[in-house]
Structure formats: structure tokens, C-alpha cells
Amino acid sequence: MDKTVLCRQTDTDRYGRLVADCFVQGQSVNGWMVRNGWAVAYRQYATAFIADERIAQQQKRNLWQGTFQQPAEYRRNKRQQIAARASATVSAAVPGGCVIKGNISGKGSKIFHMPGQRDYARTSISTEKGERYFCSAQDALNAGWRPAAR
């Protein structure tokens, strides 16, 4: 298997990682993986492999042999479940009904998380570290905190 792999960067994702098309002997590794059911078409960065994905689905190759949920759909459903659990318990857990979590990151950034956001349920508040709850986003902004990105 002494073959050369050539990759050509096509984009950078939101985390700063390279998105690339890779080839071995002129054949697309990306297309081969999707067509054989070892990967899904990454629609956010390329539409070229959607037809390959359909072929893999129709022929029930690898990932598509059983039930399969797209990774983005899985993460979205998981966030919704966490948010539903958090909103069901938050009013009992937070005094005064103030539910916005003011968290201080490891780098010292003051970030507030709103119910329903991705990291809300897993964010815990330590008043000893200066973290706190806010009753409104405006209260948090006025106190010098910034909103969480997700």
C-alpha cells in the first residue's frame, strides 16, 4: 500500500480545522468513503458527494445497514432533550427564578448562558469563583458579561 495521498484544502470549518479533498492515484478518497458508506456527505462544505451518499443508502452499505441518524441531527436532538430537562428543573433549582448562568471560563472570560443554549445544562455556577445567576440578558451585559456563542 505504498501510495501517495494528495490533499487540497477547500475551506476551513468554524473550529479552524482544514476541510480538504484528498486523492490517491487521482481517485477521490472523500467520494470513495461516502460511496462505500464509511462517511456522510458534509453538506455544509460541499455538495459533490450527496449522490454518492444516496448510493450508499440505497445499497445499505456500512453506516446505512441499520438505522442511522446524521451527526448534526443527533446533536440537535440531544441539545433539545438537555434543554427540556434543564427548563423542567431550573425554576426549582434557582432562587428568585433568575435562570441565566454567568460562568467564568478557565481563561477568565465572563460568559452568560441562556436556557436552551447548547452548554446551558452542563454549565454549573460556583459563587466562590465569582459566578452568578442573572435575571435578564441585559443585566448580564450591564455587568460586563458576554453572551455564549452557542
Secondary structure as UniProt FT lines:
FT   STRAND          5..12
FT   TURN            14..15
FT   STRAND          18..24
FT   TURN            25..26
FT   STRAND          27..28
FT   HELIX           29..35
FT   TURN            36..37
FT   TURN            43..45
FT   TURN            48..49
FT   HELIX           50..58
FT   TURN            59..60
FT   HELIX           62..65
FT   HELIX           71..93
FT   HELIX           95..97
FT   STRAND          100..104
FT   TURN            106..107
FT   STRAND          110..113
FT   TURN            115..116
FT   TURN            118..122
FT   HELIX           127..129
FT   STRAND          132..134
FT   HELIX           137..142
FT   TURN            143..144
FT   STRAND          146..147
//
